[in-house]
Amino acid sequence: MTHPKQTVLETISGRWRSQTLYAGARLGLFEALGGGASAAEDVADQLYLNRRATYRLMRALACLGFMTESPDKSFALTEAGSYLRSDHPESLRGVVLLEEGPEHYAAWKHLSEMVRDGGENGFQRELGRPLFLHVAGDERYGRVFNEAMTSYSASETAMFLEALGGRDLADVKTLCDVGGGHGHLLCSVLARYPHLRGTVLDLAPTFENERALWARRMGVESRCAYVAGDMFKQVPAADAYLLKHVLHDWNDAECVQILSRIRGAANDGARLFVAEFVVTDAATPHFAKLFDIHMMCVSSGEERTAAEYGALFEKSGWRYVDARHSSFGPISVVEAEIAAQGARHG
Ligand SMILES: C[S@@+](CC[C@H](N)C(=O)[O-])C[C@H]1O[C@@H](n2cnc3c(N)ncnc32)[C@H](O)[C@@H]1O
């Protein structure tokens, strides 16, 4: 068992680890090492970096398990390091570039202040506007953000499909992924269920880079439409809705607005599948409880328990059905159906 003092020390150096990883990904060290072992100075020359500093960075990355270092100072990628390459099918490069990049790094420094005053989120304090306005208004950040969402999805889609289980969607003909980004999740569901047609709803700038959209890449473009719009104002009609990492961006009142808008557009008998990091009971540690602090820093949202999602459903014309958890990752799927008439309070 780890000594309690060691736990403190390892936590103190947590940011050093993630910044070391960020620098390696940002500078392209993982791409440069792809083919096999390389000397640090060859990597440095290839990337126009300082040789001595590159060696020190690679040595630290090896110490963290992302590379191996040989006595001749040549380095090779480990399996963990290969996830930082952009050509890995479940690449996490986009995630580290977003979460340890300058905006999110700076947003976190407001945490103590936010806990003291409970006011606006750290991103807004730091950058003067909320995250999604910054995504639309800053070309570089928008690209990094959308790449990260796809990067998260590359791992999470499998967790979602597992948590969905062999759920029979025979009664569903049309599916809408609200805030669906580039459509990785929706297109994966369309690929699994060939009878379905689907719509990805997201803000217009999300679709600007056509090559990043998944429908054609997954061969489902004849059954998938991308619709630019604002989910607070209008949502396409469908038999079922997906919302992955959308409700956690918003406070309760905003979630009720989104869910009510979907309820207003939904076809008779519609179902809702909410994929999130769902907070577990007090005794059980879960990544959701840490990600919740991240949401406090970058948005007005939070991570919630299944019961808290149930309460949001009740206020917006939906009825909680159940929550299913992936066996190999932190994603859960909370399902709702249209509440009986008269059960709507919001
Ligand atoms: C945290 S991302 C999740 C993306 C995607 N569902 C996923 O899991 O990869 C939230 C998404 O909501 C979209 N979004 C934010 N505000 C929106 C709005 N008002 N209308 C539609 N989409 C919105 C963002 O552009 C972004 O793609």
Ligand as a Chemical Component Dictionary entry (heavy atoms), coordinates in Angstrom:
data_LIG
# 
_chem_comp.id                   LIG 
_chem_comp.type                 NON-POLYMER 
_chem_comp.pdbx_formal_charge   0 
_chem_comp.three_letter_code    LIG 
# 
loop_
_chem_comp_atom.comp_id 
_chem_comp_atom.atom_id 
_chem_comp_atom.alt_atom_id 
_chem_comp_atom.type_symbol 
_chem_comp_atom.charge 
_chem_comp_atom.model_Cartn_x 
_chem_comp_atom.model_Cartn_y 
_chem_comp_atom.model_Cartn_z 
_chem_comp_atom.pdbx_ordinal 
LIG C1  C1  C 0  -18.412 18.561 -24.367 1  
LIG S1  S1  S 1  -18.833 18.614 -26.070 2  
LIG C2  C2  C 0  -19.407 16.966 -26.371 3  
LIG C3  C3  C 0  -19.397 16.615 -27.827 4  
LIG C4  C4  C 0  -19.863 15.187 -28.140 5  
LIG N1  N1  N 0  -21.196 14.902 -27.674 6  
LIG C5  C5  C 0  -18.884 14.206 -27.541 7  
LIG O1  O1  O 0  -19.191 13.565 -26.544 8  
LIG O2  O2  O -1 -17.774 14.103 -28.090 9  
LIG C6  C6  C 0  -20.324 19.543 -26.063 10 
LIG C7  C7  C 0  -20.877 19.799 -27.456 11 
LIG O3  O3  O 0  -22.040 20.620 -27.324 12 
LIG C8  C8  C 0  -22.033 21.540 -28.398 13 
LIG N2  N2  N 0  -22.854 22.693 -28.030 14 
LIG C9  C9  C 0  -22.607 23.654 -27.102 15 
LIG N3  N3  N 0  -23.597 24.546 -27.069 16 
LIG C10 C10 C 0  -24.504 24.142 -27.998 17 
LIG C11 C11 C 0  -25.762 24.669 -28.438 18 
LIG N4  N4  N 0  -26.262 25.770 -27.887 19 
LIG N5  N5  N 0  -26.408 24.000 -29.393 20 
LIG C12 C12 C 0  -25.907 22.869 -29.958 21 
LIG N6  N6  N 0  -24.738 22.324 -29.576 22 
LIG C13 C13 C 0  -24.041 22.959 -28.620 23 
LIG C14 C14 C 0  -20.569 21.893 -28.542 24 
LIG O4  O4  O 0  -20.278 22.520 -29.772 25 
LIG C15 C15 C 0  -19.923 20.546 -28.370 26 
LIG O5  O5  O 0  -19.792 19.857 -29.598 27 
# 
loop_
_chem_comp_bond.comp_id 
_chem_comp_bond.atom_id_1 
_chem_comp_bond.atom_id_2 
_chem_comp_bond.value_order 
_chem_comp_bond.pdbx_ordinal 
LIG C1  S1  SING 1  
LIG S1  C2  SING 2  
LIG S1  C6  SING 3  
LIG C2  C3  SING 4  
LIG C3  C4  SING 5  
LIG C4  N1  SING 6  
LIG C4  C5  SING 7  
LIG C5  O1  DOUB 8  
LIG C5  O2  SING 9  
LIG C6  C7  SING 10 
LIG C7  O3  SING 11 
LIG C7  C15 SING 12 
LIG O3  C8  SING 13 
LIG C8  N2  SING 14 
LIG C8  C14 SING 15 
LIG N2  C9  SING 16 
LIG N2  C13 SING 17 
LIG C9  N3  DOUB 18 
LIG N3  C10 SING 19 
LIG C10 C11 SING 20 
LIG C10 C13 DOUB 21 
LIG C11 N4  SING 22 
LIG C11 N5  DOUB 23 
LIG N5  C12 SING 24 
LIG C12 N6  DOUB 25 
LIG N6  C13 SING 26 
LIG C14 O4  SING 27 
LIG C14 C15 SING 28 
LIG C15 O5  SING 29 
# 
